[in-house]
Each structure stands twice: as C-alpha cells, then as structure tokens.
C-alpha cells in the first residue's frame, strides 16, 4: 500500500474507490483508516428488517439506483443525502464506490456524479466552510475473482471540496462534473485501462510474457507491487501504440496470440519456457529436483488428506449459491473460516477415537495440518511446473521447440520496438 499518509485523521471525509471486488473492497479500505467508516450502498441489498438493522448499525446508507425501483419511477435520494450530511456533520468518514456496481474488468468504469453532488451540497449548507475532503483510493487486483489474489492499494492526494466553491456558485451542474472528473483522473492514472475484452486479453498476455522473458524482477508472485505498476504502464502503452502504430499493435497481438496457442497445445506456460531458455539445466539438476519431490511426498500426502476436503467444499458452496463470479473469492474466504476448523476438529476427534487420546499428539496434529496444507499447495504447484519443464526439454519435437523459441524472440522484438517508441514520445 502507498499513500496512506494522505488520509486525514478525522472527518468530515469522503473516501472514493473503484470497485472490482464486491466484498473485499470495503474491508480493505476500512482496514487502512484510523476512524470508523460509514458506507454508501445500493438499496437493493436492504432485503428485510433484520438486514436493514445490521446495515444501520454499521452506518450503511442506502442509495436508490434505477434498477432498485419500479419501472417508470425516478430514484429519490433526498433522504439518503440528508443522512450523508448528518454523518459528515459528526466528522464522520464515508466510503463511496462511485462506479455504482462491482464488476471486474481492467478499466475504470463510468464515475457517477453522486459523490460530487453529496460533497458539494454538504458544503453549500456549510457556506463552503465545512472543511470536507475527498480522498480517491485505487484498488488494483491481480485477479479479484481468485482467492489469495495480490492487491495494490494506492491512496491518492486529498481533494478539497472548498476549491470548487466559485465553480459551484457560477454553475452547479458544471461544478459537479468538474469534481467528478477530478476524482476520475486520480483513479484512472493508477488503474489499468483497456478499451474492451480483446485488449484486456492482450494486456494480460503481454504482461505475463514481458515479466517472464524480460523483467523477471516484476514477477507477480515475487514482486507484486512492481508487477502491477508494470501492468498499468503497459495498458497505457498499448492504447498509445494502437493509435500511433496500429500495424505494430496488430502484429504483436497476433504473434502473441499464436505463441500462447502453441503453449496451450503442449500444456505449457511462459514461465516454464523462460526458465528453460535462461538456465539450460543439466540432467543432474533434474535428478536432484526429482529427489526433492520424492522426499516431500509424505508431507504432501498428509497435507492433501487433511486439507483437500475443506478446500474443495469452499468451491462447492460457491457453485451451489449460484452467485456472480465477482463473489467467488469472498465467499470462498468466508466459508473457509468454517470448513477448515470443522474438518480439523473432525480429524482430531477421529484420531483420538482410533489412535491416541494423548493431548500432545492431538496438539501436534492440529499444528501439522495447516503447515502441511501449505506444503501440499507448494508441492502441487512446483511439481506441475517441473513436469512441464521436463516435457518441454525432453518430449517436444525439436522443430516445434525451435518454432516456439523463434516466435518468442519475434514477440520480444516487437515489444521492445513498441516500448522504445512509447518512451521516446513520452519524453517529447
């Protein structure tokens, strides 16, 4: 996380953030603030009295959207705005997701004007002496629909609503648009931007390829901050090259698509290819690695037996609920809080019934289960990569291997040309 120092110690304050992950986004933002946070949420989630009471306790204020009311009616949020004003008047902090919906895509969706209207109407009541601040917060996930996803949190500089006093007095509508645009610019500078699903797919492939073959120190798992920053820069470069050098853009897109198509046929990944090209590993090293996997196999087997069932149950529960894909990561996380303890307790109970009632044996089993669970996950991931590498080195026809490596070189040449052209134009 960067920029936490920009968050004021107390309100009145409005935090605005993009919304790629339905459940995790409010938790992440609330966790980095010193003060208690109130929330603006769509009225559709207030489904009954019990839920309404819970949301009221957590200072969740409902905002009506077109989809939350009957056809033909207009959303009336006067009461909601008054509640926001009252909350801010108590030096409260509100969190608003101005995109209005949670949906994962590599771009900032349209920023609604509600945040600016709440802020400016509050300051109007206070004769623009209310000292209300707005802090944009950019959330960038490596993949928000996957559990254990990497996330970057960037807190942008403070926007003072008082600065829009003159514009508001001259034209309320234009002042709202101006403040909304200021929020959008702060977030868009940090969040990757793509023009559609095709470019989003191109960006993800280009980022994966570039970090594998050119910038290993920007590996997503090892250096998440650098990697996500690189992806953001790449998104801007792709849009620039698409306009300025469309032939280079299309040629790179086609060659990259063909490269990953060849990898898919052989069930390979770009990281496997890059490691093979760089390391030129000898046969003896493969033997040592094979011995390592043989040595770790008992721990893997134990971890698999004691963790596979609760792990799979989280996925089964999500599928049974038939929710949108954006809910997968939070649902699996929440259900995991229940499935793992219950399953661990069941395993320990069976151990005590069938093997031994000795306390220290039971405690050792309890400690070993999560540790070997992580070992099992590591073992499975690394063994899979090792087998793919063996396949590439010893079981792929020489001509096909050379074709893959040659295509990899051509893609890298295109990327270097695009990168040099983009940097040169940035300096002009």
DRENTIBA-254399 format. One line per 10 residues: their letters; for each residue z, x, y of C-alpha. Coordinates in steps of 0.25 Angstrom, whole numbers, padded with zeros to 4 digits. Each point is the difference from the previous one (the first is absolute). Last residue first. Layout:
BEGIN
a	Z,X,Y | ...;
***
This chain:
BEGIN
xxxxxxxxxx	-0105,0036,0059 | 0011,0004,-0009 | 0000,-0013,-0008 | -0015,0002,-0002 | 0002,0013,-0007 | 0011,-0005,-0009 | -0010,-0011,-0005 | -0011,0009,-0002 | 0008,0010,-0008 | 0006,-0011,-0008;
xxxxxxxxxx	-0013,-0007,-0003 | -0006,0014,-0004 | 0012,0003,-0009 | -0001,-0014,-0006 | -0014,0002,-0004 | 0002,0014,-0006 | 0012,-0006,-0008 | -0009,-0011,-0005 | -0010,0010,-0004 | 0010,0009,-0007;
xxxxxxxxxx	0006,-0012,-0008 | -0014,-0003,-0005 | -0002,0014,-0005 | 0013,-0001,-0007 | -0003,-0013,-0007 | -0014,0004,-0004 | 0006,0013,-0006 | 0009,-0008,-0008 | -0011,-0009,-0005 | -0009,0012,-0004;
xxxxxxxxxx	0012,0007,-0007 | 0003,-0012,-0009 | 0014,-0005,0002 | 0010,0003,-0011 | 0006,0013,0004 | 0004,0001,0014 | -0002,-0014,0005 | 0008,-0006,-0013 | 0011,0011,0002 | 0002,-0004,0014;
xxxxxxxxxx	0000,-0015,-0004 | 0011,0003,-0010 | 0008,0008,0010 | -0001,-0011,0010 | 0005,-0011,-0010 | 0011,0010,-0004 | 0004,0001,0014 | 0001,-0015,0003 | 0007,-0003,-0014 | 0010,0011,0001;
xxxxxxxxxx	0004,-0003,0015 | 0002,-0015,-0004 | 0008,0004,-0012 | 0008,0010,0007 | 0003,-0010,0011 | 0005,-0009,-0011 | 0007,0011,-0007 | 0009,0001,0012 | 0002,-0015,0001 | 0005,-0001,-0014;
xxxxxxxxxx	0008,0013,-0001 | 0011,-0004,0009 | 0003,-0013,-0008 | -0001,0007,-0013 | 0010,0011,0005 | 0009,-0011,0004 | -0001,-0007,-0014 | 0003,0013,-0007 | 0012,0003,0010 | 0006,-0014,-0003;
xxxxxxxxxx	0000,0001,-0016 | -0004,-0013,-0006 | -0010,0006,-0009 | -0013,-0003,-0007 | -0004,-0015,-0003 | 0009,-0008,0009 | 0002,0011,0011 | -0015,0003,0000 | -0004,-0015,0000 | 0009,-0002,0012;
xxxxxxxxxx	-0006,0012,0007 | -0014,-0005,-0002 | 0004,-0014,0005 | 0006,0006,0013 | -0012,0009,0002 | -0009,-0013,-0001 | 0009,-0008,0010 | 0001,0012,0009 | -0015,0002,0000 | -0005,-0014,0001;
xxxxxxxxxx	0008,-0004,0012 | -0002,0010,0010 | -0014,0001,-0006 | -0003,-0014,0004 | 0002,0004,0015 | -0009,0012,-0001 | -0011,-0007,-0008 | 0000,-0012,0010 | -0001,0010,0012 | -0012,0007,-0006;
xxxxxxxxxx	-0007,-0012,-0005 | 0001,-0009,0013 | -0013,0005,0006 | -0008,-0004,-0013 | 0003,-0015,0003 | 0009,-0007,-0009 | -0002,-0005,-0013 | 0015,-0001,-0004 | -0003,0004,-0015 | -0008,0012,0004;
xxxxxxxxxx	0012,0005,0009 | 0009,-0002,-0012 | -0009,0007,-0010 | -0001,0012,0009 | 0015,0001,0002 | 0002,-0002,-0015 | -0009,0012,-0003 | 0010,0009,0006 | 0012,-0007,-0006 | -0006,0002,-0014;
xxxxxxxxxx	-0006,0014,0002 | 0014,0006,0005 | 0009,0003,-0013 | -0011,0003,-0010 | -0009,0007,0010 | 0011,0009,0004 | 0004,0004,-0014 | -0015,0003,-0004 | -0002,0008,0013 | 0013,0008,-0003;
xxxxxxxxxx	-0005,0002,-0014 | -0014,0004,0005 | 0005,0011,0009 | -0002,0012,-0009 | -0013,-0005,-0005 | -0005,-0002,0014 | 0005,0014,0004 | -0007,0006,-0013 | -0013,-0007,0005 | 0002,0007,0013;
xxxxxxxxxx	0001,0014,-0007 | -0012,-0003,-0008 | -0008,-0003,0012 | 0004,0012,0007 | -0005,0008,-0012 | -0013,-0006,0001 | -0002,0006,0014 | 0000,-0009,0013 | -0012,0002,0009 | 0010,-0004,0012;
xxxxxxxxxx	-0008,-0005,0011 | -0011,-0007,-0007 | 0009,-0006,-0011 | 0010,-0005,0011 | -0011,-0006,0008 | -0005,-0008,-0011 | 0013,-0005,-0005 | 0003,-0004,0014 | -0013,-0008,0002 | 0004,-0008,-0012;
xxxxxxxxxx	-0006,-0002,-0014 | -0003,-0012,-0009 | -0014,0006,-0004 | -0008,-0012,0005 | 0010,-0001,0012 | -0003,0014,0004 | -0015,-0002,0000 | 0002,-0012,0009 | 0010,0007,0009 | -0011,0010,0003;
xxxxxxxxxx	-0011,-0011,0001 | 0009,-0006,0011 | 0002,0013,0007 | -0015,0002,0000 | -0003,-0013,0006 | 0011,0000,0011 | -0004,0014,0004 | -0015,-0004,0001 | 0004,-0012,0007 | 0008,0007,0011;
xxxxxxxxxx	-0010,0011,0001 | -0011,-0010,0003 | 0009,-0007,0010 | 0003,0012,0008 | 0006,-0006,0014 | 0004,-0014,-0004 | 0005,0003,-0015 | 0005,0013,0005 | 0010,-0006,0010 | 0005,-0010,-0010;
xxxxxxxxxx	0002,0010,-0011 | 0007,0010,0010 | 0010,-0011,0004 | 0003,-0003,-0015 | 0001,0015,-0003 | 0010,0002,0011 | 0009,-0011,-0006 | -0002,0005,-0014 | 0004,0014,0005 | 0013,-0006,0006;
xxxxxxxxxx	0003,-0007,-0013 | -0002,0014,-0008 | 0009,0007,0010 | 0011,-0010,-0001 | -0001,-0001,-0015 | 0000,0015,-0003 | 0003,0001,-0015 | -0004,-0014,-0005 | -0012,-0002,0010 | -0005,0015,-0001;
xxxxxxxxxx	-0002,0005,0014 | 0003,0014,-0004 | -0012,-0001,-0010 | -0010,-0001,0011 | -0014,0003,-0004 | -0002,-0005,-0014 | 0010,-0010,-0004 | 0004,-0004,0014 | -0014,-0002,0004 | -0004,-0008,-0012;
xxxxxxxxxx	0012,-0009,0001 | -0002,-0002,0015 | -0015,-0003,-0002 | 0003,-0010,-0012 | 0010,-0007,0009 | -0010,0000,0012 | -0012,-0005,-0008 | 0008,-0011,-0006 | 0005,-0004,0014 | -0015,0001,0005;
xxxxxxxxxx	-0004,-0010,-0011 | 0011,-0009,0003 | -0002,-0001,0015 | -0001,0007,0013 | 0011,0009,-0003 | 0012,0005,0009 | 0011,0009,-0005 | 0014,-0003,0008 | 0005,0010,0010 | -0009,-0003,0012;
xxxxxxxxxx	-0001,-0014,-0003 | 0015,-0003,0001 | 0000,0006,0015 | -0013,-0007,0003 | 0004,-0013,-0005 | 0013,-0001,0008 | -0007,0004,0013 | -0011,-0011,-0003 | 0011,-0010,-0002 | 0006,0004,0014;
xxxxxxxxxx	-0014,-0002,0006 | -0003,-0013,-0006 | 0014,-0006,0004 | -0003,0006,0014 | -0014,-0006,0000 | 0006,-0014,-0003 | 0011,0000,0010 | -0009,0004,0012 | 0005,0006,0013 | 0015,-0001,-0003;
xxxxxxxxxx	-0002,0005,-0014 | -0008,0012,0005 | 0010,0004,0010 | 0012,-0001,-0010 | -0007,0007,-0011 | 0008,0013,0001 | 0013,-0008,-0002 | -0004,-0002,-0014 | 0003,0015,-0003 | -0008,0005,-0012;
xxxxxxxxxx	0008,0011,-0007 | -0007,0011,-0008 | -0005,-0002,-0014 | 0009,0000,-0012 | -0008,0005,-0012 | 0004,-0003,-0015 | -0008,0006,-0011 | 0001,-0006,-0014 | -0002,0005,-0014 | -0001,-0011,-0011;
xxxxxxxxxx	0011,0000,-0010 | -0004,-0014,-0004 | -0015,-0003,0002 | -0005,-0011,0010 | 0003,0009,0012 | -0010,0011,-0004 | 0001,0013,0008 | 0008,-0008,0010 | -0002,0001,0015 | 0010,-0007,0009;
xxxxxxxxxx	-0001,0001,0015 | 0011,-0004,0009 | -0002,-0005,0014 | 0012,0000,0009 | 0001,-0011,0011 | 0011,0000,0011 | 0007,-0011,0008 | 0007,0005,0012 | 0003,-0015,0004 | -0003,0003,0015;
xxxxxxxxxx	-0014,-0006,0000 | 0005,-0012,0007 | 0009,-0003,-0012 | -0008,-0013,-0004 | -0013,0008,0002 | 0005,0011,-0009 | 0002,-0010,-0011 | -0014,-0006,0002 | -0006,0014,0000 | 0007,0004,-0013;
xxxxxxxxxx	-0003,-0013,-0008 | -0014,0000,0005 | -0002,0014,-0003 | 0005,-0002,-0015 | -0008,-0013,-0001 | -0013,0007,0003 | -0005,0002,-0014 | -0005,0014,-0004 | -0012,-0001,-0008 | 0001,0008,-0013;
xxxxxxxxxx	0002,0015,0000 | -0008,0007,-0011 | 0001,0005,-0014 | 0003,-0013,-0007 | 0013,-0006,-0005 | 0003,-0014,0004 | 0012,-0006,0007 | -0002,-0010,0011 | 0002,-0002,0015 | -0006,0013,0004;
xxxxxxxxxx	0011,0000,0010 | 0011,0004,-0009 | 0012,-0003,0008 | 0014,0007,-0001 | 0010,-0005,0011 | 0012,0008,0005 | 0011,-0007,0007 | 0006,0003,0014 | 0006,-0014,0000 | -0011,-0004,0009;
xxxxxxxxxx	-0010,0004,-0011 | 0006,-0010,-0010 | -0001,-0011,0011 | -0014,0004,0004 | -0004,-0001,-0015 | 0007,-0013,-0002 | -0008,-0005,0013 | -0013,0005,-0006 | 0003,-0007,-0013 | 0003,-0013,0007;
xxxxxxxxxx	-0013,0001,0008 | -0008,0003,-0013 | -0009,-0012,-0001 | -0011,0002,-0009 | -0012,-0010,0002 | -0002,-0012,-0009 | -0014,-0004,-0006 | 0003,0005,-0014 | 0015,-0001,-0003 | 0009,0013,0004;
xxxxxxxxxx	0003,0013,-0007 | -0015,0005,-0001 | -0002,-0001,0015 | 0012,0009,0002 | 0014,-0004,0003 | 0011,0011,0003 | 0013,-0001,-0007 | 0012,0009,0005 | 0007,0009,-0010 | 0014,0003,0005;
xxxxxxxxxx	0005,0005,-0013 | 0010,-0012,-0001 | -0012,-0009,0005 | -0008,0005,-0012 | 0011,-0004,-0010 | 0002,-0014,0006 | -0015,-0002,0000 | -0001,0004,-0015 | 0011,-0010,-0003 | -0006,-0011,0008;
xxxxxxxxxx	-0014,0001,-0006 | -0013,0007,0001 | 0001,0009,0012 | -0010,0009,-0005 | -0012,-0008,0007 | 0007,0002,0014 | -0006,0014,0001 | 0010,0011,0003 | 0006,0006,0013 | 0012,0009,-0004;
xxxxxxxxxx	0013,0004,0005 | 0005,0014,-0001 | 0014,0006,0000 | 0001,0013,0008 | -0001,0014,-0005 | -0015,-0001,-0004 | -0006,0007,-0011 | 0003,-0009,-0011 | -0005,-0012,0007 | -0014,0005,0001;
xxxxxxxxxx	0000,0004,-0015 | 0006,-0013,-0004 | -0009,-0009,0009 | -0012,0008,-0007 | 0004,-0001,-0014 | -0002,-0014,-0003 | -0014,-0004,0004 | -0006,0014,0000 | -0012,0003,0009 | 0007,-0006,0013;
xxxxxxxxxx	-0003,0008,0013 | 0013,0002,0009 | 0006,-0006,0012 | 0014,0003,0004 | 0005,-0008,0012 | 0012,0004,0008 | 0011,-0006,0009 | 0006,0009,-0006 | 0009,0011,-0005 | -0001,0015,-0004;
xxxxxxxx	-0015,0001,0005 | -0010,0004,-0011 | -0009,0012,0005 | 0009,0010,-0007 | -0005,-0006,-0013 | -0013,0007,0003 | -0004,0005,-0014 | 0003,-0005,-0014;
***
